[in-house]
Amino acid sequence: MTLRLRNLGWFWVISAFATGLVSASLWFASARAWNQFLTQSFVAGFTVYEDLRTGMAPAAPLSITPLSPADAVLADTGEFQQLPGSSGRRFLTNLSILTDSSAPLNGRELTLAILSDRLVYPVSDIVSRSDQTGPEKMGNLTRLLATYCSEPILIAQFGRGPWYRVDGTGIWGCGAAPTDLRLPAILLGIVALAVLLTSVGNVSDTFTRFAHALRDRRRRGGPDSYDADGPTELRDIVSAVNAHLDAERALLEQRATVLSGVSHDLGTPATRVRLRAALIVDDELREKLEADVDQMTGMIESVLTYTRSELSVEEPRQISLTSLVESVVDDYQDMDLPVTLQNVDPVAVEGAPSVFMSRRGHGTLLETRRMLVTGRPISLKRALTNLIDNALKYGRHAEVQLETDAHTATITVEDKGNDLSVHEIEALMAPFQRGSNTGSSDGFGLGLTIAATVADQHGGGLHFEAGDQGLRARLTITRQ
């Protein structure tokens, strides 16, 4: 079942809201349980203080038991870690809590020794504040014990009274602490966010991939029809594009079929006219008739060539642009036509410094002449041929040069002695536009049009600029 973008949007919004609500609930529930745990430990400190002061037995799970005489001797000498049941609790924290001076006590301080299996507690802030009462300081101490996950045992002496062992791990110990759900809440939010972002990115990528495929269709080619997985809107777009491509392809094929039919149908009467013209005694009249027939058939063939270039039936492939340009120039030179290819200077590279040499090394790239591009070789050859022919018609000489960078390759064709301006030659790029020497040169005004179409099919363009001796045509294509 394919969902629409609107439904997916609602799903993403509701999922994000629900996940945020669950994460926030877990966070605040954990924080509330933790605060309750700390408050319970704080209250337990009051109870411990009063029970030690009055000698009353505490309620479970608190346990306050007096030490035996032998253990009391160890406590008096400070050997708390030698007391029975203290094995494993090697961290000792000593502190004294001053009591209220108005109370009828046998002494004025509560001496405490905290035995822990994990750490020495930072109790300096608790005992140094003079604005707190004894019970408050004891409550803050037990609250501090609850803050750290440990299993402490308290050895306490109120004034000069007996020593007591206080065990409140059931209240402030690690086992009594509530489960901390804040980390799971954060992880839940992160996982949900990652899933939502991945889902949004996947849907967005389906549109992006289809857009890239359409953008590169003219340059790289593509299938007759596209198929895309994604939301309903994307499928509708793909279906509409496929319908448009089918209609455009059918229209171009119909145009080519009509022109081919016209060319074929004109072949028979053109042959008859040519045969009948051969019977004309007047040489001048016969030559004029034969020239008209040749012009008519040549015009049809030119239109067919332009239509085939629009169809782009040739599949792109990786080719050496250097070899293609050299072969075209060699063909013209074999016919003794003034066409030259300017050599490309090798790219010089500078080596890295070395610990063995004080100077940097230099070298050249051996394969810089081999410019690889992805293109249609027949179309590119036709475009280059048209540019060279145009340069020979208007400038009597053509100099070809090849330039490249990481992304584009440019074929430059410069003539010599062209009387046309850049604006005038660019106007000739329109179909069936010819220059001022129409009567003295062949052609039907489609050469530059075909060259511009080929450049556009390869992701580039055709531009003209003023050269050193004439006009310079620059046919730029994308390499990849």
C-alpha positions, 0 to 999 in steps of 0.5 A, spaced: 500 500 500 502 506 497 501 512 502 500 519 500 505 525 502 500 528 506 498 521 510 506 520 511 506 527 514 501 526 519 504 520 521 511 523 522 508 529 526 503 524 530 509 519 531 514 525 533 509 528 538 507 521 541 515 519 542 516 526 545 510 525 550 513 518 552 520 520 553 518 526 557 513 522 561 519 517 562 524 523 564 519 527 569 517 520 572 524 518 573 526 525 576 519 525 581 521 518 583 528 520 584 526 526 588 522 522 592 527 517 594 532 523 596 526 526 600 525 519 604 532 519 605 532 526 608 527 524 613 530 518 615 536 522 617 531 526 622 529 519 624 536 517 625 538 523 629 532 523 634 533 515 635 540 516 637 538 522 641 533 518 645 535 511 645 528 509 641 528 503 637 527 505 629 522 502 625 524 498 619 528 498 615 532 502 619 536 498 624 540 501 630 544 496 634 549 498 640 556 495 639 559 490 643 564 492 648 570 489 644 567 493 638 566 499 642 573 499 644 575 498 636 571 504 635 574 509 640 581 507 637 578 509 630 579 502 628 572 502 624 574 498 618 576 492 623 569 492 626 565 485 624 561 486 618 565 491 615 569 487 610 569 490 603 568 497 606 575 500 605 573 507 604 572 511 611 569 518 612 569 521 619 565 527 621 562 530 627 555 534 627 554 539 633 548 539 636 543 544 639 546 547 645 539 548 649 538 540 649 540 537 656 545 532 652 551 529 655 556 532 650 555 537 644 556 533 638 554 527 634 560 523 632 559 519 625 564 514 621 561 512 614 564 505 611 563 505 604 565 500 599 566 505 593 568 512 595 569 517 601 563 522 601 564 530 600 561 532 607 564 538 608 559 542 605 554 539 610 558 540 617 560 547 615 554 551 615 552 554 622 545 555 620 543 548 620 540 544 626 543 537 628 537 534 625 537 538 618 545 536 618 543 529 619 538 529 614 542 532 609 548 527 610 543 521 609 540 525 603 548 525 600 548 518 602 542 516 597 545 521 592 551 516 591 550 508 589 553 505 595 552 501 601 554 505 607 554 503 614 554 508 619 558 508 626 555 513 631 556 516 638 552 521 641 556 525 645 560 520 650 554 515 650 555 508 647 557 507 640 551 504 635 551 501 628 546 504 623 544 500 617 539 504 613 541 501 606 534 499 605 532 507 605 538 510 602 542 504 599 543 503 592 538 497 592 533 502 594 534 507 589 529 507 583 530 505 576 533 511 572 529 512 566 532 518 564 537 515 559 532 510 556 528 516 555 534 520 551 535 514 547 528 513 545 528 520 543 534 519 539 532 513 536 525 515 534 528 522 531 533 517 527 528 513 524 523 519 523 529 523 519 531 516 515 524 516 513 524 523 511 530 522 507 528 516 504 522 519 501 526 526 499 531 521 496 526 518 491 524 525 488 531 527 488 534 521 484 528 521 479 530 529 478 537 527 477 535 522 472 531 527 468 536 532 469 541 527 466 537 524 461 539 528 455 546 527 456 547 520 459 540 517 456 535 514 459 530 508 459 523 509 455 519 509 461 521 510 468 519 506 475 520 509 482 518 507 488 515 512 493 509 516 495 503 516 491 505 523 488 511 521 486 508 515 482 503 520 479 509 525 477 513 519 474 506 517 470 505 524 467 513 524 465 512 517 462 506 520 458 510 526 456 516 522 454 512 517 450 508 523 446 514 527 445 518 521 442 512 519 438 512 526 435 519 526 433 518 519 430 512 521 426 516 528 424 522 523 422 517 518 418 514 524 415 521 527 412 523 520 410 517 519 406 518 525 403 525 524 401 523 517 399 517 520 395 521 525 392 527 521 390 523 518 384 521 524 381 528 527 382 531 522 378 526 523 373 527 530 372 535 529 373 534 524 367 530 529 363 534 534 364 540 530 361 536 530 355 536 538 354 541 541 349 542 547 353 548 546 357 546 552 362 539 550 363 541 543 364 546 545 369 541 549 373 535 544 373 540 539 376 543 544 381 535 545 383 534 538 384 541 537 388 539 543 393 532 540 394 534 533 396 540 536 400 535 540 404 531 534 405 537 530 408 539 536 412 532 536 415 533 529 417 540 529 420 537 535 424 531 531 426 535 525 428 540 529 432 534 531 436 531 524 437 538 522 441 538 515 439 545 514 440 547 511 447 552 515 451 559 511 452 566 513 455 570 515 449 577 519 448 575 526 446 582 527 444 582 521 439 576 523 436 578 530 435 585 528 432 581 523 427 577 529 425 582 533 423 586 528 420 581 527 415 581 534 413 588 534 412 588 528 408 583 532 403 589 538 403 584 543 407 587 548 412 585 545 418 590 544 424 590 542 431 594 546 436 598 541 441 596 541 448 602 542 453 603 537 458 601 538 465 607 539 469 607 537 477 611 538 482 614 533 487 613 533 495 619 535 499 624 529 501 629 528 507 634 526 502 633 532 497 633 539 498 630 541 491 623 539 489 622 534 483 618 536 477 615 531 472 609 531 467 603 527 466 604 522 461 596 521 459 594 528 460 592 528 452 587 522 453 581 526 455 576 521 457 568 523 456 562 520 457 558 522 450 555 520 443 561 520 439 557 520 432 554 526 434 560 530 437 564 528 430 558 531 426 558 537 431 565 538 430 565 537 423 560 543 422 564 547 426 570 546 422 566 547 415 563 553 418 570 556 419 572 554 412 566 557 409 567 564 413 574 564 415 578 560 410 582 556 415 580 552 422 585 551 428 582 546 433 584 546 440 582 542 446 581 544 453 579 541 459 578 541 467 575 536 472 568 537 470 568 540 463 571 539 456 571 544 451 573 544 443 575 550 440 575 552 433 578 558 431 578 561 424 582 567 420 579 573 417 572 572 418 568 578 417 562 576 421 561 579 428 560 575 435 552 577 435 551 576 427 554 568 428 550 567 434 544 569 430 546 563 425 545 558 430 537 559 429 535 553 424 535 555 416 539 561 418 545 563 413 550 568 412 552 573 407 555 568 402 549 564 401 550 564 394 558 562 394 557 556 399 553 550 400 549 548 406 542 550 408 543 553 415 543 547 420 550 546 421 550 551 427 543 549 430 546 541 430 552 543 433 548 547 439 543 541 439 549 536 440 552 541 446 546 541 449 545 534 449 552 533 453 550 538 458 554 544 455 553 549 450 556 553 444 558 560 444 562 564 440 568 570 442 572 574 438 579 571 437 586 573 435 585 573 427 577 571 427 572 568 431 572 563 436 567 557 437 567 554 444 563 547 444 563 545 451 561 539 454 560 535 461 565 530 462 561 525 466 
